[in-house]
Structure formats: C-alpha cells, structure tokens
Amino acid sequence: MLIAYKAPPERVSGRDMRLDRQVVSPDDVIVPGTLWLDLVSPTNSEEALVEQYLGIEVPTREDMEDIEPSELLYVEHGARYMTARLLFNVAAEPQMTGVTFILKDNALVTVRYDEPKAFAMFANRASRPGGCGPTAEAIVVGLFETVIDRAAEVLQGTADQIDRISKEIFEKEPASVRRRSDYQETLRSLGRYGTLISMSRESLVSIERVLLFTSASYRTAKAPKELREQVRTTLRDLQSLEEHATFQANKIQFLLDASLGLVNLEQNNIIKLFSVMAVVFMPPTLIASIYGMNFQFMPELNWRLGYPMALLMMVAAAIAPYLFFRWKRWL
C-alpha cells in the first residue's frame, strides 16, 4: 500500500501545518509537492511509481533484511538512505522490524513491512493543525520524536510491571509458602520483560545512529537552526531513555538473582526439614530395632509394662532432638 501525505491546497503557516492523507493506487499519479510517501508492504508497481517520481531506488524487503551494518546510512544520487530497527507488536509478541527512511529534495519516503504503532500515532497527530513541520526534514524528525515517545511509553509500562513483580518477591508474607508454579511464572515474566527491554535498547541505538547521521547532514546543508536544535533535543531525550533502559535491565538482573536466591532458600529449608525429620526418627528406630530382635533372654519380654515402656522411650527419643534443635534455633 502506498499512502501519500501532502499539505492542504490552501497555504498554512508552520504553526498550523498539517498533512492530508491519500491512498495512491499504482494507476494514479503522485501529486507534486507531496511531502511524505509511506510504502507499507509495497508491490512492485508501487515501488516503481515512487522510483519514477523521485528518481531513486526503493530497497526491497530482501535488501532490507540482508543489509550490512555499514550500509544502514548512506547517500546515493542525492538521496539519504537511513535504516532503523523499530519495535512492534509489543502487547502480544514483541518483534523488531527494519524501516528505511529516504530523504530526497523535499520528500520523505518510508519503506516498511510491519506496523509499528508510532507511525499510526504520528499520522494521527500530523492530520491536526500544528501536528508536523512544513518540510520533509521536519517530518522525519517529528516521526522519530514519535518513535521515541512510543519507546518511552513501552519502557514506562515495563517499569510498572517490574515494580509489581518486585513487590511480589520482597513484600510477600514470610509465613506464606509460594508454589513452584509461582516462581516459574515470576521467572518467565522477568525473562519476557528483559527481552522487551533488550529489544527497546537495540531500537534506540539504531535510532540514535540515524539521528546523528541526520544531524551531521543538517550541519553540512546548513539547515535551519530551529530544526538542528530540535534534532539535538531529540537526541538528548533518546540518550536519557537509553540510560533508563539500562537501569531497568540491571533491575531485572537483580530480581532474577533474588528470585533464584529465594528458590535456593526454600529448597534448603525443605532439605533441612528432611534432615531434621531423619534425625528425629533415628532414636525411635534404634529402640524399635533393639526390641524387635528375637532373643530368647530379654528382661522386658515377660514384663507386663515392657511394651508401654518401649513406646514411651520412642516418643521421648523423638521429642528430645526436636527440642534440642529448637533450643539451638536451627528450626
């Protein structure tokens, strides 16, 4: 699908700038002055239409998947090609997808084969007055700002879930016993959120590279000061998010270590209980073994109170070690 965004026919100031959305079929003609062309899982004819309009080469899906790290950012025939990895499908199964941004003259082309939520958010914002800048350069910066805002939203939601898990781990009543399934669910949740944060960090790093490349090109082309300052502000926001993601990753590692430590403590308590029970029942077993021996001459065999005496001796032999362990505070 090819979606074209252009300024409305009437002239508007930068403060009231907005974009009109139009789905372009392969048989249509791209209207001159279009600021943003969004290729979503494009067909060959849609790619050819954009290539003919701007005189550029649109990378295919195979090109974007096989692209080398050194080829993520480059300039070709006056067009700047920038590829970033963005996070999508966060609510269900988080995944990464490559998105290519192409800047040529005063037009932006985005090529993607998935649906990162930031694109829908920016398109909705850009349709309102004052929702975007008046140039393709400003639109790409605004689009990255929205991607970063979405990343901040994901990290904040993950942080809330991590805090909830932390309370479950450390604020649970000592007398309560957690089932094995509880620990398994906790470890799965921490692993899932750890993967999400790792993907978020990878995405932020790729966006940072693109913004640094954009900032360098703006200095060379002597872009407006306001636009350069906007890029620097976006970079500062991104770097603060990277620090926040690093903190969350460290916190998840700490919670993983704490959870495994608690599992080991409970396992040690169980083993200690079995050891104590073995020691408690060892003296009664010894007494029962003695009186279970089939010797003809045993003084207690003919004694009327011999059987109750043996039972009392076994009970006393079991209670004595238990009381000793409690006195030593081993239990």
Steps between C-alpha positions, in 0.01 A plus 500: 500500500621849412379787719576858401499791743502854372420845625144622438439711188460818700819655630549459873765628734749272669307527825179372336670248272322170450501215246221357287504122455432325168535137398667486158430212264763384248297655218489844665751780474681636803406864544800736488577651837428181693709512817479141623455174312440204730554161334339225709580151365518653150447319175746526210275748320476723808878497540540585131257793536705651783829434321372677191369795703825567694762333283618271778530127559265361765652207692306175498425290806788270419734800471389629841547160665842434345633852550846524657553719808726728294218553249232613745585867437618623162445760229425403140405726209420787733272288721575409860420141595458426870387165641393458863367201690171571674299305754145387422230262624597577860171391658507148353844383388764776473695496177750717314456628148719703269366830367682698230472880486594667172535878473518648152451871431192593706345153518521221754449134407456235766516132408367249752345155507348506848288735708694680775247690707704821479407545132128497573557737792695747288255481208215578738692791652610636162139515380427771759611864467848552639565126508811502281758721334467653153787306340599138451800557728270616779262208437774239540615661825140510625459136404808405702370702793183292489701177482695612808179595680364154425821342631467706819143378537609138461785542751270667753245221470777244541634686804155486663482125446852453637404696814198275544717188474748653746223548757386142452854375558602709801173596670336159518421384855780281639251244630352445155645229281527561129422219266743388235271638230522846662877505464477371146256776404722762665807381312307488171371855553847632580640326193223642282550856625877461474463408133270798442747742659786348300304554178417856606867576561594355161235715333613815685862443398403467133288817521789684665726411206240632257457825695877554518520445124211743450659759729828482309319543167307798639824672600642440152187625326465790743148404601294749702622550854162402646514163323856431616402588856200268473730214396734569793206502742375172355846349541513604865160343562613182328819477704306544825272215390804282432619564857154417631496176299843408637374560855195281437719224355720509811192489722367194316836329548486580872146362527604185314786447744269570795235257373756225450638574846154462655450174312829373641397608852172312477677194363747518789212526747340191350827308513556617858151381594568155357835487681337593832224247453760230429687591819174513702393152392845345530490435883147346492615281214798390710274412795254316279787310342631394841165369616430343168795264536390135560719406794365247748636672811386864503392635844212705358336220302317364801443838663139620490602867448777428251297596191373836641851574622644443150236732348577773754870466438445540123282811550753652740786420263313682221406807705845551653685576169215727387519706821879512472479637145248763606723600791791541259269699265574266214125478429 
